[in-house]
Amino acid sequence: MALFIDVHNHIPGLTADAVAGAHQKDLETQEKYGVKYLKYWYNAESGQVFCLVEAPDKDAAVRVHQEGHGLVADEIFEVVEGH
């Protein structure tokens, strides 16, 4: 599986509870698409969210966000873990 980081550049009214709720919806949806959302980071002040995900491809990761809560990332990058 490939590893991706996605970036949501600005989610208006972002709160810790809102991010946690959206992440929970990802977890509930991910198995259907063969995806595993691993971690997320956010900045409530800027409204930015970053998600780390294992997925067969970018499209599968996007489909989980679309179905789970509708907040699709602005950008998604394939990454390789360093040592």
PDB file of N, CA, C and O in Angstrom:
ATOM      1  N   MET A   1       0.831  -1.181   0.000  1.00  0.00           N
ATOM      2  CA  MET A   1       0.000   0.000   0.000  1.00  0.00           C
ATOM      3  C   MET A   1       0.872   1.239   0.000  1.00  0.00           C
ATOM      4  O   MET A   1       1.967   1.252   0.563  1.00  0.00           O
ATOM      5  N   ALA A   2       0.381   2.252  -0.624  1.00  0.00           N
ATOM      6  CA  ALA A   2       1.086   3.531  -0.676  1.00  0.00           C
ATOM      7  C   ALA A   2       0.710   4.372   0.537  1.00  0.00           C
ATOM      8  O   ALA A   2      -0.325   4.147   1.164  1.00  0.00           O
ATOM      9  N   LEU A   3       1.550   5.331   0.856  1.00  0.00           N
ATOM     10  CA  LEU A   3       1.341   6.234   1.976  1.00  0.00           C
ATOM     11  C   LEU A   3       1.143   7.639   1.418  1.00  0.00           C
ATOM     12  O   LEU A   3       1.896   8.087   0.554  1.00  0.00           O
ATOM     13  N   PHE A   4       0.123   8.326   1.923  1.00  0.00           N
ATOM     14  CA  PHE A   4      -0.216   9.663   1.437  1.00  0.00           C
ATOM     15  C   PHE A   4      -0.411  10.617   2.605  1.00  0.00           C
ATOM     16  O   PHE A   4      -0.806  10.211   3.698  1.00  0.00           O
ATOM     17  N   ILE A   5      -0.128  11.884   2.359  1.00  0.00           N
ATOM     18  CA  ILE A   5      -0.529  12.968   3.255  1.00  0.00           C
ATOM     19  C   ILE A   5      -1.442  13.867   2.459  1.00  0.00           C
ATOM     20  O   ILE A   5      -1.105  14.308   1.360  1.00  0.00           O
ATOM     21  N   ASP A   6      -2.617  14.136   3.033  1.00  0.00           N
ATOM     22  CA  ASP A   6      -3.498  15.083   2.355  1.00  0.00           C
ATOM     23  C   ASP A   6      -3.588  16.368   3.156  1.00  0.00           C
ATOM     24  O   ASP A   6      -3.364  16.388   4.366  1.00  0.00           O
ATOM     25  N   VAL A   7      -3.923  17.446   2.446  1.00  0.00           N
ATOM     26  CA  VAL A   7      -3.940  18.781   3.031  1.00  0.00           C
ATOM     27  C   VAL A   7      -5.289  19.423   2.745  1.00  0.00           C
ATOM     28  O   VAL A   7      -5.715  19.543   1.596  1.00  0.00           O
ATOM     29  N   HIS A   8      -5.938  19.826   3.811  1.00  0.00           N
ATOM     30  CA  HIS A   8      -7.156  20.639   3.721  1.00  0.00           C
ATOM     31  C   HIS A   8      -6.703  22.051   4.095  1.00  0.00           C
ATOM     32  O   HIS A   8      -6.345  22.299   5.247  1.00  0.00           O
ATOM     33  N   ASN A   9      -6.714  22.968   3.144  1.00  0.00           N
ATOM     34  CA  ASN A   9      -6.125  24.282   3.367  1.00  0.00           C
ATOM     35  C   ASN A   9      -6.904  25.184   4.291  1.00  0.00           C
ATOM     36  O   ASN A   9      -6.305  25.974   5.021  1.00  0.00           O
ATOM     37  N   HIS A  10      -8.231  25.092   4.284  1.00  0.00           N
ATOM     38  CA  HIS A  10      -9.017  25.956   5.179  1.00  0.00           C
ATOM     39  C   HIS A  10     -10.411  25.377   5.363  1.00  0.00           C
ATOM     40  O   HIS A  10     -11.216  25.334   4.433  1.00  0.00           O
ATOM     41  N   ILE A  11     -10.672  24.939   6.573  1.00  0.00           N
ATOM     42  CA  ILE A  11     -12.015  24.475   6.932  1.00  0.00           C
ATOM     43  C   ILE A  11     -12.573  25.507   7.907  1.00  0.00           C
ATOM     44  O   ILE A  11     -12.103  25.598   9.041  1.00  0.00           O
ATOM     45  N   PRO A  12     -13.567  26.283   7.486  1.00  0.00           N
ATOM     46  CA  PRO A  12     -14.117  27.331   8.345  1.00  0.00           C
ATOM     47  C   PRO A  12     -14.680  26.753   9.649  1.00  0.00           C
ATOM     48  O   PRO A  12     -15.323  25.703   9.650  1.00  0.00           O
ATOM     49  N   GLY A  13     -14.426  27.457  10.758  1.00  0.00           N
ATOM     50  CA  GLY A  13     -14.971  27.056  12.048  1.00  0.00           C
ATOM     51  C   GLY A  13     -14.374  25.775  12.612  1.00  0.00           C
ATOM     52  O   GLY A  13     -15.007  25.104  13.426  1.00  0.00           O
ATOM     53  N   LEU A  14     -13.179  25.435  12.196  1.00  0.00           N
ATOM     54  CA  LEU A  14     -12.532  24.197  12.632  1.00  0.00           C
ATOM     55  C   LEU A  14     -12.337  24.167  14.143  1.00  0.00           C
ATOM     56  O   LEU A  14     -11.861  25.133  14.740  1.00  0.00           O
ATOM     57  N   THR A  15     -12.712  23.043  14.750  1.00  0.00           N
ATOM     58  CA  THR A  15     -12.488  22.825  16.180  1.00  0.00           C
ATOM     59  C   THR A  15     -11.910  21.426  16.369  1.00  0.00           C
ATOM     60  O   THR A  15     -11.974  20.589  15.469  1.00  0.00           O
ATOM     61  N   ALA A  16     -11.349  21.188  17.544  1.00  0.00           N
ATOM     62  CA  ALA A  16     -10.814  19.859  17.861  1.00  0.00           C
ATOM     63  C   ALA A  16     -11.909  18.801  17.756  1.00  0.00           C
ATOM     64  O   ALA A  16     -11.675  17.717  17.222  1.00  0.00           O
ATOM     65  N   ASP A  17     -13.089  19.108  18.256  1.00  0.00           N
ATOM     66  CA  ASP A  17     -14.199  18.147  18.203  1.00  0.00           C
ATOM     67  C   ASP A  17     -14.637  17.867  16.773  1.00  0.00           C
ATOM     68  O   ASP A  17     -14.958  16.728  16.433  1.00  0.00           O
ATOM     69  N   ALA A  18     -14.650  18.895  15.936  1.00  0.00           N
ATOM     70  CA  ALA A  18     -15.058  18.709  14.535  1.00  0.00           C
ATOM     71  C   ALA A  18     -14.059  17.823  13.798  1.00  0.00           C
ATOM     72  O   ALA A  18     -14.458  16.953  13.023  1.00  0.00           O
ATOM     73  N   VAL A  19     -12.770  18.035  14.030  1.00  0.00           N
ATOM     74  CA  VAL A  19     -11.748  17.217  13.374  1.00  0.00           C
ATOM     75  C   VAL A  19     -11.850  15.770  13.862  1.00  0.00           C
ATOM     76  O   VAL A  19     -11.782  14.833  13.065  1.00  0.00           O
ATOM     77  N   ALA A  20     -12.011  15.598  15.160  1.00  0.00           N
ATOM     78  CA  ALA A  20     -12.137  14.245  15.717  1.00  0.00           C
ATOM     79  C   ALA A  20     -13.365  13.540  15.142  1.00  0.00           C
ATOM     80  O   ALA A  20     -13.307  12.348  14.840  1.00  0.00           O
ATOM     81  N   GLY A  21     -14.464  14.258  14.990  1.00  0.00           N
ATOM     82  CA  GLY A  21     -15.675  13.672  14.422  1.00  0.00           C
ATOM     83  C   GLY A  21     -15.499  13.268  12.975  1.00  0.00           C
ATOM     84  O   GLY A  21     -15.954  12.199  12.567  1.00  0.00           O
ATOM     85  N   ALA A  22     -14.840  14.116  12.190  1.00  0.00           N
ATOM     86  CA  ALA A  22     -14.586  13.792  10.788  1.00  0.00           C
ATOM     87  C   ALA A  22     -13.650  12.591  10.680  1.00  0.00           C
ATOM     88  O   ALA A  22     -13.854  11.719   9.835  1.00  0.00           O
ATOM     89  N   HIS A  23     -12.628  12.541  11.528  1.00  0.00           N
ATOM     90  CA  HIS A  23     -11.701  11.412  11.516  1.00  0.00           C
ATOM     91  C   HIS A  23     -12.439  10.115  11.866  1.00  0.00           C
ATOM     92  O   HIS A  23     -12.178   9.071  11.269  1.00  0.00           O
ATOM     93  N   GLN A  24     -13.344  10.183  12.817  1.00  0.00           N
ATOM     94  CA  GLN A  24     -14.120   8.999  13.186  1.00  0.00           C
ATOM     95  C   GLN A  24     -14.945   8.502  12.000  1.00  0.00           C
ATOM     96  O   GLN A  24     -15.062   7.294  11.790  1.00  0.00           O
ATOM     97  N   LYS A  25     -15.512   9.415  11.233  1.00  0.00           N
ATOM     98  CA  LYS A  25     -16.273   9.020  10.046  1.00  0.00           C
ATOM     99  C   LYS A  25     -15.371   8.366   9.007  1.00  0.00           C
ATOM    100  O   LYS A  25     -15.778   7.424   8.328  1.00  0.00           O
ATOM    101  N   ASP A  26     -14.139   8.871   8.885  1.00  0.00           N
ATOM    102  CA  ASP A  26     -13.167   8.216   7.998  1.00  0.00           C
ATOM    103  C   ASP A  26     -12.915   6.778   8.454  1.00  0.00           C
ATOM    104  O   ASP A  26     -12.906   5.854   7.640  1.00  0.00           O
ATOM    105  N   LEU A  27     -12.713   6.600   9.751  1.00  0.00           N
ATOM    106  CA  LEU A  27     -12.451   5.262  10.284  1.00  0.00           C
ATOM    107  C   LEU A  27     -13.626   4.318  10.031  1.00  0.00           C
ATOM    108  O   LEU A  27     -13.427   3.130   9.780  1.00  0.00           O
ATOM    109  N   GLU A  28     -14.835   4.840  10.097  1.00  0.00           N
ATOM    110  CA  GLU A  28     -16.030   4.024   9.867  1.00  0.00           C
ATOM    111  C   GLU A  28     -16.208   3.650   8.402  1.00  0.00           C
ATOM    112  O   GLU A  28     -16.869   2.659   8.095  1.00  0.00           O
ATOM    113  N   THR A  29     -15.627   4.429   7.497  1.00  0.00           N
ATOM    114  CA  THR A  29     -15.811   4.253   6.055  1.00  0.00           C
ATOM    115  C   THR A  29     -14.627   3.571   5.377  1.00  0.00           C
ATOM    116  O   THR A  29     -14.792   2.964   4.319  1.00  0.00           O
ATOM    117  N   GLN A  30     -13.450   3.658   5.963  1.00  0.00           N
ATOM    118  CA  GLN A  30     -12.202   3.292   5.291  1.00  0.00           C
ATOM    119  C   GLN A  30     -12.134   1.843   4.809  1.00  0.00           C
ATOM    120  O   GLN A  30     -11.593   1.591   3.733  1.00  0.00           O
ATOM    121  N   GLU A  31     -12.653   0.906   5.554  1.00  0.00           N
ATOM    122  CA  GLU A  31     -12.521  -0.506   5.190  1.00  0.00           C
ATOM    123  C   GLU A  31     -13.175  -0.810   3.841  1.00  0.00           C
ATOM    124  O   GLU A  31     -12.688  -1.644   3.078  1.00  0.00           O
ATOM    125  N   LYS A  32     -14.254  -0.141   3.565  1.00  0.00           N
ATOM    126  CA  LYS A  32     -14.982  -0.324   2.301  1.00  0.00           C
ATOM    127  C   LYS A  32     -14.081  -0.073   1.086  1.00  0.00           C
ATOM    128  O   LYS A  32     -14.293  -0.658   0.024  1.00  0.00           O
ATOM    129  N   TYR A  33     -13.078   0.797   1.246  1.00  0.00           N
ATOM    130  CA  TYR A  33     -12.205   1.191   0.138  1.00  0.00           C
ATOM    131  C   TYR A  33     -10.773   0.670   0.282  1.00  0.00           C
ATOM    132  O   TYR A  33      -9.899   1.041  -0.502  1.00  0.00           O
ATOM    133  N   GLY A  34     -10.530  -0.180   1.270  1.00  0.00           N
ATOM    134  CA  GLY A  34      -9.183  -0.727   1.460  1.00  0.00           C
ATOM    135  C   GLY A  34      -8.180   0.307   1.917  1.00  0.00           C
ATOM    136  O   GLY A  34      -7.005   0.246   1.557  1.00  0.00           O
ATOM    137  N   VAL A  35      -8.646   1.264   2.716  1.00  0.00           N
ATOM    138  CA  VAL A  35      -7.848   2.415   3.146  1.00  0.00           C
ATOM    139  C   VAL A  35      -7.685   2.367   4.659  1.00  0.00           C
ATOM    140  O   VAL A  35      -8.526   1.810   5.366  1.00  0.00           O
ATOM    141  N   LYS A  36      -6.596   2.955   5.151  1.00  0.00           N
ATOM    142  CA  LYS A  36      -6.396   3.047   6.594  1.00  0.00           C
ATOM    143  C   LYS A  36      -5.899   4.448   6.941  1.00  0.00           C
ATOM    144  O   LYS A  36      -4.743   4.787   6.687  1.00  0.00           O
ATOM    145  N   TYR A  37      -6.783   5.258   7.524  1.00  0.00           N
ATOM    146  CA  TYR A  37      -6.387   6.583   8.001  1.00  0.00           C
ATOM    147  C   TYR A  37      -5.633   6.407   9.308  1.00  0.00           C
ATOM    148  O   TYR A  37      -6.173   5.851  10.264  1.00  0.00           O
ATOM    149  N   LEU A  38      -4.379   6.878   9.361  1.00  0.00           N
ATOM    150  CA  LEU A  38      -3.476   6.606  10.472  1.00  0.00           C
ATOM    151  C   LEU A  38      -3.430   7.707  11.521  1.00  0.00           C
ATOM    152  O   LEU A  38      -3.527   7.431  12.717  1.00  0.00           O
ATOM    153  N   LYS A  39      -3.285   8.942  11.084  1.00  0.00           N
ATOM    154  CA  LYS A  39      -3.137  10.082  11.996  1.00  0.00           C
ATOM    155  C   LYS A  39      -3.663  11.329  11.308  1.00  0.00           C
ATOM    156  O   LYS A  39      -3.833  11.373  10.090  1.00  0.00           O
ATOM    157  N   TYR A  40      -3.911  12.328  12.118  1.00  0.00           N
ATOM    158  CA  TYR A  40      -4.225  13.640  11.560  1.00  0.00           C
ATOM    159  C   TYR A  40      -3.642  14.711  12.468  1.00  0.00           C
ATOM    160  O   TYR A  40      -3.418  14.490  13.658  1.00  0.00           O
ATOM    161  N   TRP A  41      -3.403  15.865  11.882  1.00  0.00           N
ATOM    162  CA  TRP A  41      -2.915  17.032  12.595  1.00  0.00           C
ATOM    163  C   TRP A  41      -3.759  18.206  12.124  1.00  0.00           C
ATOM    164  O   TRP A  41      -4.255  18.204  10.998  1.00  0.00           O
ATOM    165  N   TYR A  42      -3.922  19.194  12.967  1.00  0.00           N
ATOM    166  CA  TYR A  42      -4.716  20.355  12.571  1.00  0.00           C
ATOM    167  C   TYR A  42      -4.214  21.622  13.244  1.00  0.00           C
ATOM    168  O   TYR A  42      -3.506  21.582  14.250  1.00  0.00           O
ATOM    169  N   ASN A  43      -4.606  22.750  12.653  1.00  0.00           N
ATOM    170  CA  ASN A  43      -4.330  24.064  13.207  1.00  0.00           C
ATOM    171  C   ASN A  43      -5.665  24.803  13.205  1.00  0.00           C
ATOM    172  O   ASN A  43      -6.132  25.255  12.159  1.00  0.00           O
ATOM    173  N   ALA A  44      -6.270  24.923  14.377  1.00  0.00           N
ATOM    174  CA  ALA A  44      -7.596  25.540  14.469  1.00  0.00           C
ATOM    175  C   ALA A  44      -7.575  26.998  14.022  1.00  0.00           C
ATOM    176  O   ALA A  44      -8.556  27.491  13.466  1.00  0.00           O
ATOM    177  N   GLU A  45      -6.469  27.683  14.261  1.00  0.00           N
ATOM    178  CA  GLU A  45      -6.374  29.097  13.894  1.00  0.00           C
ATOM    179  C   GLU A  45      -6.440  29.297  12.375  1.00  0.00           C
ATOM    180  O   GLU A  45      -7.135  30.193  11.897  1.00  0.00           O
ATOM    181  N   SER A  46      -5.721  28.468  11.623  1.00  0.00           N
ATOM    182  CA  SER A  46      -5.698  28.607  10.162  1.00  0.00           C
ATOM    183  C   SER A  46      -6.784  27.778   9.475  1.00  0.00           C
ATOM    184  O   SER A  46      -7.094  28.000   8.305  1.00  0.00           O
ATOM    185  N   GLY A  47      -7.357  26.826  10.205  1.00  0.00           N
ATOM    186  CA  GLY A  47      -8.362  25.941   9.607  1.00  0.00           C
ATOM    187  C   GLY A  47      -7.756  24.827   8.774  1.00  0.00           C
ATOM    188  O   GLY A  47      -8.461  24.178   8.002  1.00  0.00           O
ATOM    189  N   GLN A  48      -6.455  24.597   8.921  1.00  0.00           N
ATOM    190  CA  GLN A  48      -5.784  23.554   8.139  1.00  0.00           C
ATOM    191  C   GLN A  48      -5.844  22.208   8.846  1.00  0.00           C
ATOM    192  O   GLN A  48      -5.786  22.118  10.072  1.00  0.00           O
ATOM    193  N   VAL A  49      -5.962  21.157   8.022  1.00  0.00           N
ATOM    194  CA  VAL A  49      -5.929  19.784   8.517  1.00  0.00           C
ATOM    195  C   VAL A  49      -5.033  18.974   7.589  1.00  0.00           C
ATOM    196  O   VAL A  49      -5.043  19.162   6.373  1.00  0.00           O
ATOM    197  N   PHE A  50      -4.255  18.064   8.188  1.00  0.00           N
ATOM    198  CA  PHE A  50      -3.350  17.187   7.459  1.00  0.00           C
ATOM    199  C   PHE A  50      -3.653  15.761   7.895  1.00  0.00           C
ATOM    200  O   PHE A  50      -3.722  15.484   9.092  1.00  0.00           O
ATOM    201  N   CYS A  51      -3.836  14.853   6.940  1.00  0.00           N
ATOM    202  CA  CYS A  51      -4.169  13.467   7.247  1.00  0.00           C
ATOM    203  C   CYS A  51      -3.118  12.536   6.651  1.00  0.00           C
ATOM    204  O   CYS A  51      -2.695  12.710   5.508  1.00  0.00           O
ATOM    205  N   LEU A  52      -2.706  11.549   7.436  1.00  0.00           N
ATOM    206  CA  LEU A  52      -1.785  10.515   6.981  1.00  0.00           C
ATOM    207  C   LEU A  52      -2.606   9.252   6.738  1.00  0.00           C
ATOM    208  O   LEU A  52      -3.353   8.808   7.610  1.00  0.00           O
ATOM    209  N   VAL A  53      -2.458   8.676   5.540  1.00  0.00           N
ATOM    210  CA  VAL A  53      -3.326   7.570   5.150  1.00  0.00           C
ATOM    211  C   VAL A  53      -2.572   6.551   4.308  1.00  0.00           C
ATOM    212  O   VAL A  53      -1.774   6.909   3.442  1.00  0.00           O
ATOM    213  N   GLU A  54      -2.835   5.286   4.574  1.00  0.00           N
ATOM    214  CA  GLU A  54      -2.380   4.204   3.699  1.00  0.00           C
ATOM    215  C   GLU A  54      -3.547   3.881   2.779  1.00  0.00           C
ATOM    216  O   GLU A  54      -4.678   3.697   3.229  1.00  0.00           O
ATOM    217  N   ALA A  55      -3.257   3.815   1.492  1.00  0.00           N
ATOM    218  CA  ALA A  55      -4.326   3.550   0.531  1.00  0.00           C
ATOM    219  C   ALA A  55      -3.747   2.902  -0.720  1.00  0.00           C
ATOM    220  O   ALA A  55      -2.569   3.083  -1.027  1.00  0.00           O
ATOM    221  N   PRO A  56      -4.569   2.151  -1.439  1.00  0.00           N
ATOM    222  CA  PRO A  56      -4.090   1.567  -2.682  1.00  0.00           C
ATOM    223  C   PRO A  56      -3.750   2.625  -3.730  1.00  0.00           C
ATOM    224  O   PRO A  56      -2.887   2.411  -4.581  1.00  0.00           O
ATOM    225  N   ASP A  57      -4.442   3.783  -3.661  1.00  0.00           N
ATOM    226  CA  ASP A  57      -4.186   4.902  -4.567  1.00  0.00           C
ATOM    227  C   ASP A  57      -4.861   6.162  -4.016  1.00  0.00           C
ATOM    228  O   ASP A  57      -5.628   6.094  -3.055  1.00  0.00           O
ATOM    229  N   LYS A  58      -4.569   7.302  -4.630  1.00  0.00           N
ATOM    230  CA  LYS A  58      -5.140   8.574  -4.177  1.00  0.00           C
ATOM    231  C   LYS A  58      -6.664   8.557  -4.211  1.00  0.00           C
ATOM    232  O   LYS A  58      -7.321   9.042  -3.290  1.00  0.00           O
ATOM    233  N   ASP A  59      -7.215   7.996  -5.278  1.00  0.00           N
ATOM    234  CA  ASP A  59      -8.669   8.009  -5.442  1.00  0.00           C
ATOM    235  C   ASP A  59      -9.390   7.313  -4.297  1.00  0.00           C
ATOM    236  O   ASP A  59     -10.446   7.769  -3.859  1.00  0.00           O
ATOM    237  N   ALA A  60      -8.833   6.223  -3.817  1.00  0.00           N
ATOM    238  CA  ALA A  60      -9.455   5.502  -2.706  1.00  0.00           C
ATOM    239  C   ALA A  60      -9.478   6.374  -1.452  1.00  0.00           C
ATOM    240  O   ALA A  60     -10.480   6.403  -0.737  1.00  0.00           O
ATOM    241  N   ALA A  61      -8.390   7.080  -1.182  1.00  0.00           N
ATOM    242  CA  ALA A  61      -8.332   7.967  -0.026  1.00  0.00           C
ATOM    243  C   ALA A  61      -9.362   9.089  -0.155  1.00  0.00           C
ATOM    244  O   ALA A  61     -10.033   9.431   0.819  1.00  0.00           O
ATOM    245  N   VAL A  62      -9.487   9.653  -1.338  1.00  0.00           N
ATOM    246  CA  VAL A  62     -10.452  10.724  -1.586  1.00  0.00           C
ATOM    247  C   VAL A  62     -11.880  10.218  -1.381  1.00  0.00           C
ATOM    248  O   VAL A  62     -12.707  10.915  -0.793  1.00  0.00           O
ATOM    249  N   ARG A  63     -12.171   9.018  -1.859  1.00  0.00           N
ATOM    250  CA  ARG A  63     -13.533   8.469  -1.724  1.00  0.00           C
ATOM    251  C   ARG A  63     -13.949   8.305  -0.269  1.00  0.00           C
ATOM    252  O   ARG A  63     -15.117   8.499   0.066  1.00  0.00           O
ATOM    253  N   VAL A  64     -13.007   7.951   0.599  1.00  0.00           N
ATOM    254  CA  VAL A  64     -13.340   7.827   2.026  1.00  0.00           C
ATOM    255  C   VAL A  64     -13.776   9.182   2.575  1.00  0.00           C
ATOM    256  O   VAL A  64     -14.799   9.263   3.255  1.00  0.00           O
ATOM    257  N   HIS A  65     -13.027  10.240   2.299  1.00  0.00           N
ATOM    258  CA  HIS A  65     -13.415  11.585   2.753  1.00  0.00           C
ATOM    259  C   HIS A  65     -14.756  11.995   2.152  1.00  0.00           C
ATOM    260  O   HIS A  65     -15.612  12.524   2.861  1.00  0.00           O
ATOM    261  N   GLN A  66     -14.950  11.757   0.856  1.00  0.00           N
ATOM    262  CA  GLN A  66     -16.202  12.143   0.202  1.00  0.00           C
ATOM    263  C   GLN A  66     -17.396  11.476   0.866  1.00  0.00           C
ATOM    264  O   GLN A  66     -18.384  12.135   1.189  1.00  0.00           O
ATOM    265  N   GLU A  67     -17.304  10.189   1.064  1.00  0.00           N
ATOM    266  CA  GLU A  67     -18.433   9.458   1.634  1.00  0.00           C
ATOM    267  C   GLU A  67     -18.577   9.701   3.133  1.00  0.00           C
ATOM    268  O   GLU A  67     -19.692   9.824   3.641  1.00  0.00           O
ATOM    269  N   GLY A  68     -17.455   9.769   3.837  1.00  0.00           N
ATOM    270  CA  GLY A  68     -17.507   9.885   5.292  1.00  0.00           C
ATOM    271  C   GLY A  68     -18.067  11.208   5.792  1.00  0.00           C
ATOM    272  O   GLY A  68     -18.898  11.229   6.700  1.00  0.00           O
ATOM    273  N   HIS A  69     -17.610  12.325   5.196  1.00  0.00           N
ATOM    274  CA  HIS A  69     -18.026  13.633   5.701  1.00  0.00           C
ATOM    275  C   HIS A  69     -18.057  14.726   4.650  1.00  0.00           C
ATOM    276  O   HIS A  69     -18.502  15.835   4.945  1.00  0.00           O
ATOM    277  N   GLY A  70     -17.604  14.456   3.442  1.00  0.00           N
ATOM    278  CA  GLY A  70     -17.680  15.436   2.365  1.00  0.00           C
ATOM    279  C   GLY A  70     -16.557  16.459   2.321  1.00  0.00           C
ATOM    280  O   GLY A  70     -16.528  17.290   1.413  1.00  0.00           O
ATOM    281  N   LEU A  71     -15.635  16.423   3.271  1.00  0.00           N
ATOM    282  CA  LEU A  71     -14.534  17.390   3.299  1.00  0.00           C
ATOM    283  C   LEU A  71     -13.333  16.824   2.554  1.00  0.00           C
ATOM    284  O   LEU A  71     -12.446  16.211   3.148  1.00  0.00           O
ATOM    285  N   VAL A  72     -13.321  17.038   1.255  1.00  0.00           N
ATOM    286  CA  VAL A  72     -12.269  16.504   0.398  1.00  0.00           C
ATOM    287  C   VAL A  72     -11.027  17.391   0.501  1.00  0.00           C
ATOM    288  O   VAL A  72     -11.137  18.616   0.543  1.00  0.00           O
ATOM    289  N   ALA A  73      -9.861  16.776   0.540  1.00  0.00           N
ATOM    290  CA  ALA A  73      -8.603  17.513   0.661  1.00  0.00           C
ATOM    291  C   ALA A  73      -8.343  18.371  -0.575  1.00  0.00           C
ATOM    292  O   ALA A  73      -8.763  18.033  -1.682  1.00  0.00           O
ATOM    293  N   ASP A  74      -7.651  19.474  -0.369  1.00  0.00           N
ATOM    294  CA  ASP A  74      -7.256  20.349  -1.472  1.00  0.00           C
ATOM    295  C   ASP A  74      -6.079  19.766  -2.245  1.00  0.00           C
ATOM    296  O   ASP A  74      -5.963  19.951  -3.457  1.00  0.00           O
ATOM    297  N   GLU A  75      -5.203  19.054  -1.523  1.00  0.00           N
ATOM    298  CA  GLU A  75      -4.032  18.440  -2.137  1.00  0.00           C
ATOM    299  C   GLU A  75      -3.770  17.101  -1.474  1.00  0.00           C
ATOM    300  O   GLU A  75      -4.098  16.906  -0.304  1.00  0.00           O
ATOM    301  N   ILE A  76      -3.183  16.184  -2.219  1.00  0.00           N
ATOM    302  CA  ILE A  76      -2.784  14.899  -1.648  1.00  0.00           C
ATOM    303  C   ILE A  76      -1.451  14.495  -2.282  1.00  0.00           C
ATOM    304  O   ILE A  76      -1.277  14.546  -3.500  1.00  0.00           O
ATOM    305  N   PHE A  77      -0.518  14.092  -1.419  1.00  0.00           N
ATOM    306  CA  PHE A  77       0.833  13.780  -1.871  1.00  0.00           C
ATOM    307  C   PHE A  77       1.195  12.348  -1.470  1.00  0.00           C
ATOM    308  O   PHE A  77       0.944  11.936  -0.338  1.00  0.00           O
ATOM    309  N   GLU A  78       1.777  11.601  -2.390  1.00  0.00           N
ATOM    310  CA  GLU A  78       2.327  10.308  -2.017  1.00  0.00           C
ATOM    311  C   GLU A  78       3.673  10.561  -1.348  1.00  0.00           C
ATOM    312  O   GLU A  78       4.478  11.347  -1.845  1.00  0.00           O
ATOM    313  N   VAL A  79       3.917   9.893  -0.219  1.00  0.00           N
ATOM    314  CA  VAL A  79       5.153  10.074   0.527  1.00  0.00           C
ATOM    315  C   VAL A  79       5.775   8.726   0.872  1.00  0.00           C
ATOM    316  O   VAL A  79       5.114   7.689   0.819  1.00  0.00           O
ATOM    317  N   VAL A  80       7.041   8.758   1.220  1.00  0.00           N
ATOM    318  CA  VAL A  80       7.764   7.561   1.647  1.00  0.00           C
ATOM    319  C   VAL A  80       8.342   7.877   3.028  1.00  0.00           C
ATOM    320  O   VAL A  80       8.957   8.923   3.228  1.00  0.00           O
ATOM    321  N   GLU A  81       8.137   6.964   3.971  1.00  0.00           N
ATOM    322  CA  GLU A  81       8.630   7.165   5.315  1.00  0.00           C
ATOM    323  C   GLU A  81      10.152   7.074   5.354  1.00  0.00           C
ATOM    324  O   GLU A  81      10.739   6.157   4.781  1.00  0.00           O
ATOM    325  N   GLY A  82      10.786   8.026   6.029  1.00  0.00           N
ATOM    326  CA  GLY A  82      12.233   8.019   6.197  1.00  0.00           C
ATOM    327  C   GLY A  82      12.633   7.166   7.378  1.00  0.00           C
ATOM    328  O   GLY A  82      11.787   6.706   8.145  1.00  0.00           O
ATOM    329  N   HIS A  83      13.910   6.962   7.517  1.00  0.00           N
ATOM    330  CA  HIS A  83      14.424   6.126   8.612  1.00  0.00           C
ATOM    331  C   HIS A  83      14.948   6.952   9.743  1.00  0.00           C
ATOM    332  O   HIS A  83      15.416   6.405  10.741  1.00  0.00           O
TER     333      HIS A  83
END
